[in-house]
């Protein structure tokens, strides 16, 4: 239905500013799509509380029809949702936020990716959304920020042998991705 409305509105694009009724239809479509997007995000918030996965799978198609921004909003939210425990555990200021725990960070992501499959999340999202890729990307971005802060706070008090070991661990992890 959303796609049909979009096709119809596309046909009348040149008249939107001239015909108030067409402008009103577009405004109403945008409002309804935004409401639907918000309802879908609320449903995904209930994911760990037993929300029906089949229903969420169908909701992904509605988001696809609403548009790229709606899809990206959900992808970003879900990656953040999956990485929330990681950030809590390893963010700067936490006891586990050390260079020595870099291997643990990578193990955490491997377990989380396994959990993603085991909990059936893989069956919720369309493959073309590449959710596992998004989670891995956000993990790497977050880890970079954490490690940058650790390195900047160390101000030259680094054990070179430890840094080389961490670089090797990181290269192994990147190759596994």
Z-matrix of the N, CA and C atoms (Angstrom, degrees):
N
C 1 1.441
C 2 1.532 1 110.71
N 3 1.334 2 116.06 1 -41.43
C 4 1.467 3 120.25 2 179.62
C 5 1.519 4 110.04 3 -62.99
N 6 1.325 5 115.32 4 -45.50
C 7 1.466 6 119.57 5 -179.10
C 8 1.522 7 111.32 6 -64.50
N 9 1.321 8 117.53 7 -37.78
C 10 1.463 9 120.66 8 178.57
C 11 1.532 10 110.52 9 -64.79
N 12 1.325 11 116.34 10 -41.56
C 13 1.464 12 120.54 11 177.27
C 14 1.523 13 110.32 12 -63.18
N 15 1.327 14 116.38 13 -41.77
C 16 1.471 15 120.26 14 178.83
C 17 1.529 16 111.39 15 -61.82
N 18 1.340 17 115.84 16 -43.03
C 19 1.466 18 119.49 17 179.07
C 20 1.527 19 111.00 18 -62.78
N 21 1.309 20 115.70 19 -42.44
C 22 1.463 21 120.40 20 179.30
C 23 1.529 22 110.64 21 -64.71
N 24 1.321 23 116.91 22 -44.64
C 25 1.466 24 120.24 23 179.43
C 26 1.527 25 111.16 24 -65.59
N 27 1.311 26 116.57 25 -33.59
C 28 1.463 27 120.16 26 178.05
C 29 1.530 28 110.50 27 -61.50
N 30 1.308 29 115.33 28 -38.47
C 31 1.461 30 120.73 29 179.02
C 32 1.530 31 110.74 30 -62.69
N 33 1.326 32 117.11 31 -32.88
C 34 1.466 33 122.09 32 -177.01
C 35 1.528 34 113.63 33 -101.09
N 36 1.311 35 118.23 34 13.69
C 37 1.463 36 122.27 35 -176.52
C 38 1.531 37 112.66 36 -52.60
N 39 1.301 38 116.54 37 -41.87
C 40 1.463 39 120.25 38 -177.27
C 41 1.531 40 112.77 39 -66.80
N 42 1.333 41 116.76 40 -16.82
C 43 1.463 42 120.55 41 -174.89
C 44 1.529 43 113.70 42 -106.00
N 45 1.325 44 117.33 43 -0.81
C 46 1.470 45 120.38 44 -174.82
C 47 1.523 46 111.81 45 -57.67
N 48 1.321 47 117.45 46 -42.45
C 49 1.466 48 119.80 47 -178.09
C 50 1.527 49 112.60 48 -76.84
N 51 1.327 50 116.85 49 -22.69
C 52 1.467 51 120.44 50 -175.92
C 53 1.533 52 113.97 51 -92.53
N 54 1.316 53 116.84 52 -28.16
C 55 1.473 54 120.25 53 -175.52
C 56 1.537 55 108.39 54 -116.40
N 57 1.335 56 116.54 55 109.76
C 58 1.465 57 120.18 56 -176.19
C 59 1.527 58 114.16 57 -58.63
N 60 1.311 59 118.37 58 -33.61
C 61 1.459 60 121.05 59 -178.92
C 62 1.532 61 111.36 60 -63.90
N 63 1.319 62 116.59 61 -39.00
C 64 1.465 63 120.94 62 179.07
C 65 1.530 64 109.41 63 -68.74
N 66 1.324 65 115.29 64 -41.04
C 67 1.465 66 120.16 65 177.41
C 68 1.535 67 110.14 66 -61.37
N 69 1.344 68 116.60 67 -40.50
C 70 1.459 69 121.48 68 179.26
C 71 1.530 70 111.37 69 -65.46
N 72 1.331 71 116.48 70 -40.04
C 73 1.468 72 120.50 71 178.93
C 74 1.529 73 109.65 72 -63.31
N 75 1.323 74 116.76 73 -43.27
C 76 1.466 75 120.19 74 178.92
C 77 1.525 76 110.73 75 -64.21
N 78 1.315 77 116.45 76 -42.46
C 79 1.458 78 121.06 77 179.33
C 80 1.539 79 110.44 78 -62.28
N 81 1.324 80 116.49 79 -43.04
C 82 1.467 81 121.14 80 178.86
C 83 1.532 82 110.68 81 -65.75
N 84 1.322 83 116.97 82 -40.93
C 85 1.470 84 121.75 83 177.37
C 86 1.522 85 109.73 84 -59.78
N 87 1.326 86 116.79 85 -46.98
C 88 1.462 87 120.95 86 -179.87
C 89 1.528 88 111.15 87 -61.93
N 90 1.319 89 116.27 88 -41.23
C 91 1.466 90 121.38 89 179.37
C 92 1.535 91 110.86 90 -63.97
N 93 1.332 92 116.80 91 -47.00
C 94 1.464 93 121.01 92 -179.74
C 95 1.528 94 111.60 93 -64.85
N 96 1.325 95 116.23 94 -39.93
C 97 1.469 96 119.55 95 178.60
C 98 1.528 97 110.59 96 -65.05
N 99 1.326 98 117.24 97 -38.67
C 100 1.461 99 120.47 98 178.31
C 101 1.526 100 110.48 99 -65.66
N 102 1.329 101 117.01 100 -41.74
C 103 1.467 102 120.27 101 177.00
C 104 1.529 103 111.04 102 -62.26
N 105 1.317 104 116.76 103 -43.51
C 106 1.460 105 121.03 104 178.44
C 107 1.529 106 110.56 105 -62.27
N 108 1.314 107 116.21 106 -43.03
C 109 1.469 108 121.48 107 178.79
C 110 1.525 109 110.19 108 -59.24
N 111 1.320 110 116.96 109 -44.28
C 112 1.464 111 121.18 110 179.91
C 113 1.535 112 110.94 111 -65.47
N 114 1.331 113 117.45 112 -40.17
C 115 1.463 114 120.74 113 178.12
C 116 1.527 115 111.18 114 -64.11
N 117 1.312 116 115.90 115 -39.63
C 118 1.465 117 120.16 116 179.32
C 119 1.528 118 110.33 117 -65.77
N 120 1.328 119 116.79 118 -42.66
C 121 1.466 120 119.79 119 177.56
C 122 1.534 121 110.61 120 -62.00
N 123 1.325 122 117.55 121 -37.65
C 124 1.465 123 121.01 122 176.55
C 125 1.532 124 110.70 123 -63.67
N 126 1.329 125 116.29 124 -40.29
C 127 1.475 126 119.68 125 177.54
C 128 1.524 127 110.65 126 -62.63
N 129 1.316 128 116.87 127 -41.04
C 130 1.464 129 119.72 128 179.12
C 131 1.523 130 110.80 129 -67.37
N 132 1.324 131 117.55 130 -30.35
C 133 1.463 132 120.40 131 175.12
C 134 1.517 133 111.34 132 -62.09
N 135 1.322 134 117.28 133 -23.50
C 136 1.463 135 122.63 134 -179.94
C 137 1.531 136 111.62 135 -92.17
N 138 1.301 137 117.86 136 6.02
C 139 1.462 138 122.93 137 -174.67
C 140 1.526 139 112.78 138 -53.21
N 141 1.311 140 117.34 139 -46.94
C 142 1.463 141 120.38 140 -178.15
C 143 1.527 142 112.32 141 -79.77
N 144 1.315 143 116.57 142 -5.95
C 145 1.464 144 120.72 143 -179.29
C 146 1.525 145 111.16 144 -103.74
N 147 1.329 146 116.84 145 17.12
C 148 1.458 147 120.34 146 174.09
C 149 1.519 148 115.46 147 97.88
N 150 1.305 149 117.61 148 19.83
C 151 1.462 150 119.40 149 176.13
C 152 1.530 151 109.06 150 -60.35
N 153 1.303 152 116.60 151 145.49
C 154 1.463 153 121.20 152 -175.79
C 155 1.529 154 109.88 153 -73.84
N 156 1.331 155 115.55 154 118.90
C 157 1.458 156 120.91 155 -174.54
C 158 1.525 157 112.55 156 -65.57
N 159 1.337 158 117.60 157 -34.03
C 160 1.468 159 119.93 158 177.80
C 161 1.529 160 110.60 159 -62.31
N 162 1.304 161 114.85 160 -39.68
C 163 1.466 162 120.72 161 178.60
C 164 1.538 163 110.45 162 -63.87
N 165 1.322 164 116.52 163 -39.36
C 166 1.459 165 120.95 164 179.34
C 167 1.522 166 111.11 165 -69.43
N 168 1.324 167 115.81 166 -35.47
C 169 1.462 168 120.28 167 177.05
C 170 1.529 169 109.62 168 -60.21
N 171 1.318 170 116.56 169 -46.08
C 172 1.469 171 121.44 170 177.94
C 173 1.525 172 110.91 171 -64.64
N 174 1.318 173 116.59 172 -37.06
C 175 1.466 174 120.82 173 -179.99
C 176 1.528 175 111.41 174 -62.36
N 177 1.313 176 116.51 175 -31.50
C 178 1.472 177 120.11 176 178.39
C 179 1.528 178 110.94 177 -62.09
N 180 1.325 179 116.83 178 -35.70
C 181 1.462 180 119.95 179 178.64
C 182 1.529 181 110.70 180 -69.36
N 183 1.322 182 116.29 181 -34.74
C 184 1.466 183 119.80 182 175.88
C 185 1.524 184 109.77 183 -64.90
N 186 1.334 185 117.22 184 -42.01
C 187 1.466 186 120.10 185 177.76
C 188 1.518 187 111.29 186 -63.73
N 189 1.325 188 116.38 187 -38.47
C 190 1.465 189 120.07 188 175.91
C 191 1.525 190 110.68 189 -57.84
N 192 1.324 191 115.92 190 -41.95
C 193 1.463 192 120.47 191 -179.54
C 194 1.528 193 111.36 192 -70.04
N 195 1.320 194 116.75 193 -34.93
C 196 1.478 195 119.95 194 179.60
C 197 1.521 196 110.31 195 -65.53
N 198 1.327 197 116.60 196 -41.05
C 199 1.455 198 118.44 197 176.32
C 200 1.512 199 114.16 198 142.87
N 201 1.307 200 114.07 199 170.51
C 202 1.458 201 122.90 200 -174.44
C 203 1.531 202 112.54 201 -60.82
N 204 1.318 203 117.10 202 -38.77
C 205 1.468 204 119.83 203 -179.86
C 206 1.524 205 110.56 204 -62.04
N 207 1.317 206 117.43 205 -41.93
C 208 1.467 207 121.10 206 179.26
C 209 1.527 208 110.40 207 -63.25
N 210 1.315 209 117.02 208 -41.80
C 211 1.469 210 121.65 209 178.58
C 212 1.523 211 109.79 210 -63.96
N 213 1.332 212 116.44 211 -47.34
C 214 1.464 213 120.03 212 -178.60
C 215 1.523 214 112.18 213 -65.10
N 216 1.325 215 117.16 214 -35.40
C 217 1.470 216 120.04 215 176.56
C 218 1.528 217 110.28 216 -60.41
N 219 1.329 218 116.83 217 -44.69
C 220 1.464 219 120.08 218 -179.95
C 221 1.522 220 110.95 219 -68.75
N 222 1.307 221 117.29 220 -42.90
C 223 1.465 222 120.67 221 179.68
C 224 1.530 223 110.35 222 -59.45
N 225 1.327 224 116.24 223 -44.57
C 226 1.465 225 120.79 224 179.83
C 227 1.526 226 110.35 225 -65.14
N 228 1.337 227 116.18 226 -44.19
C 229 1.464 228 119.41 227 179.65
C 230 1.526 229 110.14 228 -61.46
N 231 1.325 230 117.28 229 -47.28
C 232 1.459 231 120.19 230 -175.87
C 233 1.530 232 111.22 231 -64.07
N 234 1.319 233 117.40 232 -43.07
C 235 1.468 234 119.97 233 177.90
C 236 1.530 235 109.51 234 -60.37
N 237 1.323 236 117.21 235 -43.37
C 238 1.462 237 120.58 236 176.91
C 239 1.520 238 112.15 237 -62.23
N 240 1.328 239 115.79 238 -39.19
C 241 1.466 240 121.57 239 178.16
C 242 1.529 241 110.19 240 -61.92
N 243 1.309 242 116.57 241 -45.16
C 244 1.464 243 120.64 242 -179.50
C 245 1.534 244 111.60 243 -67.76
N 246 1.331 245 116.85 244 -31.64
C 247 1.462 246 120.88 245 -175.15
C 248 1.528 247 113.80 246 -94.47
N 249 1.307 248 116.72 247 -2.10
C 250 1.473 249 119.79 248 -179.38
C 251 1.530 250 112.48 249 -56.27
N 252 1.347 251 119.03 250 -46.83
C 253 1.474 252 118.94 251 178.31
C 254 1.538 253 112.16 252 -62.66
N 255 1.323 254 116.23 253 -36.22
C 256 1.471 255 120.82 254 178.35
C 257 1.525 256 110.21 255 -61.60
N 258 1.318 257 116.26 256 -48.87
C 259 1.456 258 120.17 257 -178.85
C 260 1.527 259 110.50 258 -61.84
N 261 1.315 260 116.32 259 -41.30
C 262 1.468 261 120.09 260 179.48
C 263 1.527 262 111.17 261 -62.09
N 264 1.316 263 116.85 262 -39.08
C 265 1.458 264 122.36 263 -176.61
C 266 1.532 265 113.15 264 -76.86
N 267 1.339 266 116.30 265 -40.61
C 268 1.466 267 119.82 266 -169.48
C 269 1.527 268 115.55 267 -113.31
N 270 1.310 269 119.19 268 0.27
C 271 1.467 270 118.90 269 -177.30
C 272 1.528 271 110.30 270 -66.55
N 273 1.315 272 115.98 271 155.34
C 274 1.467 273 119.99 272 178.87
C 275 1.531 274 111.21 273 -53.15
N 276 1.317 275 113.77 274 137.37
C 277 1.452 276 120.20 275 -178.12
C 278 1.523 277 112.55 276 101.20
N 279 1.333 278 116.83 277 -16.93
C 280 1.460 279 121.05 278 178.23
C 281 1.534 280 109.14 279 -89.39
N 282 1.326 281 116.84 280 150.81
C 283 1.482 282 119.35 281 -178.57
C 284 1.534 283 113.56 282 -57.85
N 285 1.325 284 117.65 283 -31.25
C 286 1.469 285 120.32 284 -178.19
C 287 1.524 286 113.65 285 -84.62
N 288 1.306 287 117.30 286 2.66
C 289 1.466 288 121.02 287 -179.61
C 290 1.526 289 109.33 288 -87.27
N 291 1.330 290 115.05 289 76.51
C 292 1.458 291 121.21 290 177.45
C 293 1.520 292 109.07 291 -136.05
N 294 1.320 293 115.58 292 160.31
C 295 1.463 294 119.70 293 175.81
C 296 1.533 295 110.48 294 -63.72
N 297 1.310 296 115.70 295 -34.30
C 298 1.459 297 120.08 296 -179.03
C 299 1.521 298 112.48 297 -62.32
N 300 1.325 299 118.21 298 -22.82
C 301 1.466 300 122.45 299 -179.08
C 302 1.527 301 113.28 300 -93.61
N 303 1.306 302 117.09 301 14.26
C 304 1.463 303 120.17 302 -179.35
C 305 1.528 304 111.18 303 -59.91
N 306 1.310 305 117.25 304 -41.92
C 307 1.475 306 120.98 305 178.70
C 308 1.536 307 110.06 306 -61.79
N 309 1.327 308 117.11 307 -39.03
C 310 1.474 309 120.96 308 178.02
C 311 1.521 310 111.01 309 -63.79
N 312 1.322 311 115.91 310 -36.62
C 313 1.467 312 120.05 311 177.54
C 314 1.532 313 109.57 312 -58.83
N 315 1.315 314 116.17 313 -47.99
C 316 1.460 315 120.90 314 -177.54
C 317 1.526 316 111.39 315 -66.77
N 318 1.321 317 116.39 316 -36.96
C 319 1.470 318 120.37 317 176.27
C 320 1.528 319 110.04 318 -64.49
N 321 1.323 320 115.97 319 -37.10
C 322 1.461 321 120.24 320 178.52
C 323 1.529 322 109.94 321 -59.24
N 324 1.334 323 117.07 322 -45.53
C 325 1.467 324 119.55 323 -179.37
C 326 1.536 325 110.74 324 -64.38
N 327 1.315 326 117.55 325 -41.81
C 328 1.472 327 119.99 326 179.03
C 329 1.529 328 110.63 327 -59.21
N 330 1.335 329 117.14 328 -43.60
C 331 1.473 330 120.34 329 178.01
C 332 1.529 331 110.82 330 -64.05
N 333 1.304 332 116.48 331 -39.69
C 334 1.461 333 120.93 332 -178.72
C 335 1.525 334 110.88 333 -66.86
N 336 1.305 335 117.46 334 -39.07
C 337 1.467 336 120.58 335 177.30
C 338 1.530 337 111.04 336 -66.24
N 339 1.309 338 116.43 337 -36.12
C 340 1.463 339 120.79 338 176.51
C 341 1.533 340 109.00 339 -66.55
N 342 1.322 341 116.42 340 -42.90
C 343 1.467 342 121.96 341 178.41
C 344 1.532 343 110.92 342 -62.34
N 345 1.315 344 116.40 343 -37.23
C 346 1.466 345 122.16 344 178.50
C 347 1.532 346 110.34 345 -56.05
N 348 1.315 347 116.00 346 -43.01
C 349 1.462 348 121.21 347 179.14
C 350 1.531 349 110.36 348 -74.09
N 351 1.318 350 116.74 349 -47.12
C 352 1.470 351 120.99 350 -176.53
C 353 1.526 352 112.91 351 -61.88
N 354 1.312 353 117.48 352 -35.54
C 355 1.467 354 120.96 353 -179.63
C 356 1.531 355 112.51 354 -81.02
N 357 1.324 356 116.08 355 -2.80
C 358 1.458 357 120.00 356 176.76
C 359 1.519 358 114.41 357 82.66
N 360 1.310 359 117.75 358 12.76
C 361 1.465 360 120.29 359 179.54
C 362 1.528 361 111.35 360 -64.45
N 363 1.321 362 115.27 361 -31.46
C 364 1.461 363 120.77 362 -179.27
C 365 1.530 364 111.16 363 -59.62
N 366 1.332 365 116.19 364 -31.98
C 367 1.464 366 121.17 365 -179.07
C 368 1.527 367 112.69 366 -80.18
N 369 1.314 368 117.70 367 -11.93
C 370 1.469 369 121.29 368 -178.65
C 371 1.525 370 111.10 369 -82.03
N 372 1.313 371 116.34 370 -44.04
C 373 1.466 372 121.00 371 -171.13
C 374 1.527 373 112.12 372 -94.27
N 375 1.325 374 116.86 373 139.19
C 376 1.471 375 119.46 374 174.20
C 377 1.531 376 110.03 375 -59.05
N 378 1.307 377 116.75 376 141.71
C 379 1.469 378 121.00 377 -178.57
C 380 1.516 379 112.58 378 -55.84
N 381 1.340 380 116.14 379 -37.87
C 382 1.464 381 118.82 380 -176.87
C 383 1.534 382 113.08 381 -66.85
N 384 1.317 383 117.10 382 -12.06
C 385 1.460 384 120.25 383 175.71
C 386 1.525 385 111.69 384 -76.70
N 387 1.306 386 117.37 385 -19.22
C 388 1.466 387 123.92 386 177.30
C 389 1.533 388 112.42 387 49.49
N 390 1.332 389 115.53 388 55.53
C 391 1.465 390 120.49 389 -176.59
C 392 1.527 391 112.36 390 -63.13
N 393 1.322 392 117.67 391 -40.29
C 394 1.464 393 118.37 392 179.26
C 395 1.533 394 110.34 393 -62.78
N 396 1.301 395 116.10 394 -37.49
C 397 1.461 396 120.65 395 176.88
C 398 1.527 397 110.23 396 -63.58
N 399 1.324 398 116.16 397 -42.83
C 400 1.464 399 121.07 398 179.79
C 401 1.531 400 111.05 399 -62.77
N 402 1.323 401 116.57 400 -43.05
C 403 1.466 402 120.35 401 179.07
C 404 1.533 403 109.89 402 -63.26
N 405 1.329 404 116.36 403 -45.32
C 406 1.467 405 120.55 404 179.13
C 407 1.528 406 110.97 405 -62.63
N 408 1.325 407 116.55 406 -41.68
C 409 1.467 408 120.49 407 179.07
C 410 1.532 409 110.53 408 -61.38
N 411 1.334 410 116.06 409 -48.50
C 412 1.471 411 120.14 410 -179.16
C 413 1.532 412 110.76 411 -65.21
N 414 1.326 413 116.78 412 -36.18
C 415 1.464 414 120.75 413 175.67
C 416 1.532 415 109.61 414 -59.92
N 417 1.322 416 116.85 415 -48.55
C 418 1.463 417 120.94 416 -178.84
C 419 1.527 418 111.36 417 -63.90
N 420 1.327 419 116.61 418 -40.57
C 421 1.467 420 120.39 419 178.65
C 422 1.529 421 110.50 420 -63.00
N 423 1.330 422 116.22 421 -45.53
C 424 1.459 423 121.52 422 -179.38
C 425 1.532 424 110.63 423 -65.69
N 426 1.326 425 116.16 424 -42.75
C 427 1.466 426 120.75 425 179.93
C 428 1.519 427 110.50 426 -63.20
N 429 1.308 428 116.83 427 -40.87
C 430 1.465 429 120.41 428 177.72
C 431 1.524 430 110.46 429 -58.88
N 432 1.319 431 116.72 430 -46.06
C 433 1.470 432 120.14 431 178.93
C 434 1.527 433 111.05 432 -61.13
N 435 1.329 434 116.79 433 -43.67
C 436 1.458 435 120.75 434 178.93
C 437 1.529 436 111.05 435 -61.52
N 438 1.331 437 116.18 436 -49.28
C 439 1.458 438 120.33 437 -177.28
C 440 1.522 439 112.16 438 -68.27
N 441 1.322 440 117.11 439 -35.29
C 442 1.471 441 119.96 440 174.74
C 443 1.523 442 110.44 441 -58.13
N 444 1.318 443 116.23 442 -43.73
C 445 1.462 444 120.16 443 -179.39
C 446 1.531 445 111.07 444 -66.80
N 447 1.329 446 116.90 445 -41.66
C 448 1.472 447 120.47 446 177.85
C 449 1.523 448 109.80 447 -59.69
N 450 1.332 449 116.08 448 -46.43
C 451 1.467 450 120.17 449 -178.18
C 452 1.528 451 111.75 450 -66.49
N 453 1.314 452 116.93 451 -39.77
C 454 1.471 453 118.65 452 -179.29
C 455 1.531 454 110.98 453 -69.20
N 456 1.325 455 117.91 454 -31.65
C 457 1.463 456 121.37 455 179.02
C 458 1.528 457 112.06 456 -77.50
N 459 1.334 458 117.60 457 -21.16
C 460 1.471 459 120.36 458 -178.82
C 461 1.522 460 111.50 459 -74.74
N 462 1.306 461 118.55 460 -24.92
C 463 1.469 462 125.45 461 176.24
C 464 1.524 463 113.63 462 40.71
N 465 1.315 464 115.29 463 55.88
C 466 1.455 465 119.78 464 173.38
C 467 1.516 466 115.55 465 89.56
N 468 1.312 467 118.68 466 -4.45
C 469 1.463 468 121.49 467 178.91
C 470 1.530 469 110.82 468 -90.22
N 471 1.316 470 116.65 469 50.61
C 472 1.463 471 120.64 470 -177.13
C 473 1.517 472 110.70 471 -106.40
N 474 1.294 473 115.46 472 140.08
C 475 1.453 474 122.61 473 173.53
C 476 1.530 475 106.37 474 -84.78
N 477 1.322 476 116.13 475 112.46
C 478 1.460 477 121.80 476 -175.59
C 479 1.530 478 111.19 477 -58.72
N 480 1.306 479 117.97 478 -41.67
C 481 1.467 480 121.33 479 179.73
C 482 1.536 481 109.58 480 -61.67
N 483 1.329 482 117.29 481 -40.10
C 484 1.466 483 121.61 482 179.02
C 485 1.533 484 109.36 483 -66.60
N 486 1.324 485 117.46 484 -40.76
C 487 1.475 486 121.00 485 178.51
C 488 1.522 487 111.32 486 -62.37
N 489 1.304 488 117.20 487 -41.43
C 490 1.467 489 121.10 488 178.67
C 491 1.524 490 109.98 489 -64.57
N 492 1.331 491 116.75 490 -42.60
C 493 1.464 492 120.73 491 178.15
C 494 1.540 493 110.13 492 -60.88
N 495 1.318 494 116.94 493 -43.64
C 496 1.464 495 121.36 494 -179.47
C 497 1.528 496 110.58 495 -65.48
N 498 1.329 497 116.28 496 -37.76
C 499 1.467 498 119.44 497 177.00
C 500 1.526 499 110.37 498 -63.96
N 501 1.317 500 117.92 499 -40.26
C 502 1.465 501 121.54 500 178.50
C 503 1.528 502 110.84 501 -65.08
N 504 1.319 503 116.46 502 -42.45
C 505 1.463 504 121.03 503 177.59
C 506 1.529 505 109.77 504 -61.45
N 507 1.313 506 116.01 505 -41.51
C 508 1.457 507 121.64 506 -179.18
C 509 1.537 508 110.73 507 -65.65
N 510 1.309 509 116.78 508 -42.15
C 511 1.467 510 120.89 509 178.40
C 512 1.529 511 110.53 510 -63.56
N 513 1.319 512 117.02 511 -41.84
C 514 1.475 513 120.91 512 176.26
C 515 1.530 514 110.40 513 -60.01
N 516 1.323 515 115.12 514 -44.94
C 517 1.470 516 120.28 515 179.71
C 518 1.527 517 110.78 516 -61.69
N 519 1.331 518 116.73 517 -45.67
C 520 1.466 519 120.56 518 179.44
C 521 1.525 520 110.72 519 -60.96
N 522 1.302 521 116.82 520 -39.63
C 523 1.467 522 119.80 521 178.66
C 524 1.520 523 112.14 522 -66.08
N 525 1.335 524 116.34 523 -32.85
C 526 1.466 525 121.02 524 177.87
C 527 1.524 526 111.82 525 -71.97
N 528 1.320 527 116.40 526 -29.60
C 529 1.473 528 118.90 527 179.92
C 530 1.507 529 109.17 528 -64.75
